[in-house]
Amino acid sequence: MSYHVNEKGYYGQFGGAFIPEMLYPNVEELRQNYLKVMAEPDFKKEFDQLLRDYVGRPTPLYFAKRLSKKYNTKIYLKREDLCHTGAHKINNTIGQILMAKRLKKKRIIAETGAGQHGVATATVCALAGLECIVYMGEIDIARQAPNVARMKMLGAEVRPALSGSRTLKDATNEAIRDWINNPVDTHYIIGSAVGPHPYPDMVARFQSVVSEETKWQLKTVEGRENPDYMVACVGGGSNAAGAYYHYLNEPSVKLIAVEAAGKGIYTGESAATSVLGKEGVIHGSKTLLMQTTDGQITEPYSISAGLDYPGVGPMHAHLYETKRAEFISVTDDEAMTAGLELSQLEGIIPAIETSHALAIFETKKFKPEDVVVISLSGRGDKDLSTYIDYFKL
């Protein structure tokens, strides 16, 4: 069985491009060109050089000694929080801005939830000298004010999404509307492994640098390329897609995807898509989606602005259905406690998204000889006000 996308844009039964006719030319242009462009030696050279000199790759694979001692196993952190702009998001935006330039686009749009993807998009637009418009839910604009300020400083226009839950889903809807209205000169940089084909595959390929580096870094420190477990938090799933990519067809590597259970899976305030989701279509792809019995999308909730998405990328829906990945749901309280613990044991303040992945050690037991790699997807600067309010710091 393959866990990669097939030529029709599907992972098993999930994926595809369910889009209005008016969007077809935009998506089709990208589909016909993305693999060709990514294979060009000039593209690869420029991409690799920017990842090295601008983003700061390779990111370290850090052995978390005190955390490992506490949980009696070997825990390594893949330090995506040390990337320029503070999260893994920049890997994908660098790739997509180079793609947009080769497709002769003059204007960039994006959606953002926690603001990290918005900042990463604004950053690469400044780098490339292209106009940048970022759609962001009104609620997220309020809870991620520092990131909004960063986007504006980088020259982007931040447009609030005022409909629905006024969070990530609604920002995505607004961006898609913009793209329909500006089909010729605009490229939409989707920030997660979601959306119509070829986006989930393209984003996963740009993020696959995470698992590519992990392989040779582990070889150096452990004498083997493969960990026993690769762990990542999952909202839409770009960080997990990158962390898993080179291990998808390595059955010895167990994949763990950690979702946001919010205030509890069955409280009505959750984003645990694997448990609560049914097959449906959102933002152009067929995937697992939280919805009512008559197919209306259910509002997700998480303390983490980057995980409150009602669906999950089609690659992850397939990994869940085939049981290739184990999905674990973590509550707000468990995540916040794990974030504080990493801060105090290792001197690393993680993004609240990442804190969800770190919370699994309280419930899941590992052997002392197990090598567990966690994708530390982002740093906690953007979440300080949430940490402050939660812990009354």
N, C-alpha and C positions, 0 to 999 in steps of 0.2 A: 504493500500500500504506500502511496506517495502522500506526503503531507504538504507538498508544494502545490502551487496553483497549476491547473491544466490549461491547455491552449484556449479553452473557451472562457477562462476566467473564474473557474470554480475550484474550491477546496471541497472535495466530496460533493455534497449537495448544496453547499453554501457558497455565496459569492455572486458572480454575474454582474451585469450592468442594467439595473432597472431604472431607466432615466426617461424624462420627457423628451419627445422628439427634438425639441429646440436645443437640447444639450448634446444631442448625438454627435454633431460635427466636432465639438470640443474634445469629448472623451475619445472619439475614434481617432482623431489626430494624435492624441497622446498614446493610445494603444498601439498604433501602427509604428510609432517612432521610439518609444521609451527603451526597448531592449537594444535597438540599433545604436542609439545615441550613447547608452551606458557602455557599450562594447568598444566605442571609438577610443583609440589610444590617447588622443588629446584630451578627451573628456576624463578618462581615468586618471591621467597625469594631473590635471587641474584639480579634480576632486580630492585625490590623495594628498596633494600639496597643501590645499586649504585645510583639510582635516589635520594635517601635521602642524602647519605654521600658524593657522588662525584659530582652530578649535582647541589645539593642544593635545592631539592624540599621538601615541596611544595613551589611554587613561590607565592608571595603575590598577593592578589586581592586588588588593591589600588583604593580608591575613589578619583578621580581627582577633587578636590574642585573648583579650579579656572576655569578649563575647563567647569565643570558642570554649574557654575554660568554664564559663558559667553553664553552658548547655552541653558540655562534654562531647563536642564534635568539632570538625575543622570547618570554620566559616570564613569564606573569602568574599570580599566586597569588590565588585567591579565598579570603579569610581567614576560613573558617568556624571556625578555631581561636580566633578572638576573640569568638565567641558566649559568652554567659553559660553556665557549666558546662564550657566548653572544647571543644565539638564541635558539629557540625550537628544532633545528635540533638534538641536543644531545640526546633527549628522544628516538628517533628512532634509532640512531647509537648504543646506549647502548644495546637496544633490539636486533638489528641485529648482533652485534658482539658476543653476548651470543648465538644466534641462529647458527652463523657460527662455533663457537667452538664445539657446540653439534653435528653439522654435520661433524666435523673433517676436516674443511677447514684450509689451512695454509697461504693463500694469499688473500688479500682483494683488490678489485678495487672499484672505485666510480667515479661519475661525479660531477662537481660542476659549478655553475654559479657565484653567488655572492661570493663564497668561504666559506660561513658559513658551508655548508654541508661537504665540503672538510676538513675544520678544525675539525669539529666534528668527521669525520671518522678517520682522522689522530690521533686525541686524543684517541679514543677508541682502535685503533691499537697499540698505544704506551702502553696503559693500559694492553692490552692482549698479547703484544709481537708478533704481527703478521705483516708480510710484507704489505706495503700499497702503492698503486699506484693510484693517483688521476688524472683524465683527466679533462682539463679545456680549454675552448676556448682561443685562443691567445689574443683576444680583452679583454676578462675578466681578463686574467693574468695581462694585462697592467693597467686596471682600478681598480683592487682589490689587488694591490701589498702587502699591509700589511698582508692580509690573505694568500697570496702565501708564504711569509716569515714565517708565523706561521706554515703552513703545513710542510715546509722544516725543521724548528726547531724541530718539533714533529717527524721527521724521515721519512716523506712520500716523495715519488718521485712524482713530478708534471710534467705530460706530456701534452704539448700543442696540442690542436686540431687545425689543420691548414686549414681545408676544410670549404666550405660553408660560413656561416656568422661568423665562428670562435667564436661562443658563446655556450650557454648551449646545444642546440639541437645537435650540432656537437660533443661536449664533450661526450654526451650520446651515439651517434653513435660509437665513438671510444671505449668507455667502453664495448659496446655490442660486438664489433669485438674481443676485448681482451678475453671476456668471452667465445666466440665460440672457440677460440684457446686454452683456458686453462680450459676445462670443469670439470676436476676431483678435483683439489685442491683449486679452486678459488671460493669465494663468492662475488657477486656483491651487494654492499650496495646502493640501489637506495634511493635518498634523498627526494623524493616527492611521493605524492599519485598517481603515474603514473606507466607505464610499464605493463607487462603481469601479469595476475592473478597468484600468490596470492599477488603481491606487493602492489597494492592500498589498499587492506584490511589489510595486515600486518602492513603497515606504519600507517594507520589510527588507528589501535588498539594500537600500541606503543605510538602514539600521544594522544590517548584518555584520558590520565592522565590529560590533560589540562581541559577538560570539567568535568571530575570526581572531580577534586579539586574545580572547580568553583561552583559546586552544593553545597558542604558543606560549602564553604566559604561564599556564598551568604546567605545560611540559617542562618549563624551566624550574618551577618550584616543587612540583610533585612527581616529575618524571613521566607524566601521562597527560594527554590532551583533553581527556574527557573527565568531567566531574561525575560524582554519583547523582547529584541533584543540581538542576539549574532552576532558580527561583526568581520570579518577577511579579510585580503587581500588574493588574490588567484593568484598564478602563476600556478604551477602544483597542489598545494593545500594541502600540508601536515599540515600546521598550521591551515588552515580552517577545515580540516577533523577532527583534534584533538579537536578543539574548539566546533564543532557542534556535535560530536559523540554521547554524552549522551542526546542530545536534538533532534536528528533526528526525533523520533516518538512522540515528544511533540509539538502538533500543536500550543499551546499557545506561544511558543518561535519562534519569527520571525528570520529567518537566513538572514544575509546580506553578500554577497560576493563582494569584491571590486577588480576590475581588473585595469590594467594599460592601459589608453587610449593614452599614449605617447604624441605625439604632437597634438592629436585629433583623434577621432575614424576613421574618413574617410580620413585622410591625407596621408595614406600609410605608416605612421610611428606610429604604434600602436600595442598593444598586447591584445586588447579587444576581447578575443576569443568568448565570449557568443554572441556578436553582429556579429562578422565577420566570425565566424567558421561555418563549415558544417561538417556533419558526415564524419569521415575518420579514418585511422589507423596510429598511430604514436607510435614508441618505444614499439610495442607489444600489444597495446590495442585499441579498437574501441572507439572513443570519439569525441568531437567537436574539430575541427582543422582548423586553418586558411590556406586556400589553393586556388590555382588558379582554373579556370573553368575546366582545364584538370587534376586536382588533385595534382599538384606540391605544396609542402609546401611553404607558404608565409613567408618571413623573418619578425619576430616580432621586435618591438622596444619599449624600455622603458628606462627612465633614471635610473631605478632600475635594477641592474644586476640579481636580483632574480625573476623578474616578466616578463622578455622578453622571454617567452616560447610560441611557436605557438599553443599549445593545452592547455587542462585543464584535470585534472584527471577524470576518468569515473564516480566517485561518484558525482562530481560537475556538470558534463554534465547532469546527471540524475536529480540532484536537480534543475538545470536550466530548463530542459524540462518539469518537473512536476510542475514547479513554487513553489516548496517547499522553494527555496531560491530566494531572490531578488538580481539580479546582477546589480551593479553600476560601471560605468567606470569613472576613474579619470585621469586627464591629469598630465603630469610632473609638470607643474606650480602649479596646485592645491595641489599636493602632497608635493612639496617642501615648499610651504607656510604653510601647516598644520604641517610639521615637525618642522619648525622654531617656530610656535605658541606653540606647546607642550613644546619645549625647554624653551621658555620664560615664559610660564604660570605655568609649573609644575616642571621645572628643570630636565626634562628627554629628552635626545636627542635620538629620535627613528631611527631605520633603515629606509631607504627610502621606503622599501616594506611596513612597518607598516604605514608610513606617508600617504600612499594611503587610508588606512582604516580610518585614522583620518580626512581625507578631506571631508567625507560625511556630516559633520555637517553644512557646508556652504550651502548645497542645500536641504538636507532632514531635515524636522522639526520633533521633538519629543515632547511628552507631558512632563510637569514638573515632573509628578509622574513616568514616564517610567524609568525602569532600563535597561541601555544600557551597555553591556560588550564588550570591544574591546580586542581582543588578540593582545597584544603588542609583536609581534613575535620576534623582535630582537633589539639590541641596535645600535646606529649610529656610533660607532667608525670606522667601516669599510668604512663608507660613508663620512667621514669628508672631504676628498679631493673634492668630488662631491659637498657637501654643500659649501665649501670654494669657488670653482669656480663659482657656481651658484649665491651665494649672495655677491661675491667679498669681503669675510670676511678678 
